[in-house]
Amino acid sequence: MDINIGINSTDRVKISDAIQTLLANTYTLYLKTHGYHWNVEGPHFQQLHLQFMEQYTEMWTAVDELAERIRALGHYAPSSYGQMAKLSTIQEESGTPDWKQMVQTLAQGHEEVAKSARQVLRIAEEIGDDATADVVTPRITIHEKTAWMLRATAS
């Protein structure tokens, strides 16, 4: 069936592509945060173990909402880690950094996700896609607040 939601085909491609990058960044940061949750050590273990769990749980919910928005726009969401890795501007890492580097890396990751969410929001505003704006606006707030909390933890 044809899609007739008040957003033309070209604009749906443009916004879907931007959401795919946001989705990939969120998913990559989710995986990194979950790995840190498993492997964190040091004097702040308990606090960080719980903090990381709260963060990855929140992102797990977000990736589903982002993928479903892509589908509502008539496009397929990336569905493999290979696709996510190609789209993401957040890099994988190998090894296990110390707790302070984990916190700093995650703060930078949340900042990157906030930036990609802001790019999606600008496109959504430009094309009049209120539904995408409604999905993305809280993402900016959540990631900026999380980055701030992580920066405060690493100080």
Steps between C-alpha positions, in 0.01 A plus 500: 500500500607854436591714799302821530594662834562852376876456450615446144715206394823701468462649846418160649829368359688800641358467852524119501869519411562743786306282745705199388819680608340589833385141542846366419666742741254411774545127438880524496497700823256249649740214425797691639311592816383143552856371461624757750225392741637147488865596529527810720734470799638735760395714791172607335399153383156483660396852395623460142368146460151625588535828308610317184209256534253788524655660193507192278146407600376845398684478166362152433150644509607796284640288217164328460315830481748638246483188282122505509498866390715407199249227414205740539671722244502207257863392521687208648697544819855365509482159661854370533799618695690528171243750371505686831879520499502648149246765594631588845731793568589342836792263466532156650793440727691196608633427843366605835586852615510598866186640664596863444565449128169311474318798649678747271438287192132464581464874563646565154268236354193662652612835361533343155152347523358837611660664195358241262157535664520876455574449128191281469294764679615773259398289200168410663427867561598589143263245344219534754541151650349560843493132595875460450561824689294360789710183505836677472462803727504295824805310371698825495405579858577149624841478333609850601400434862674162501818653355493767772459238775785294360726804472420583864586141601840515329598833663 
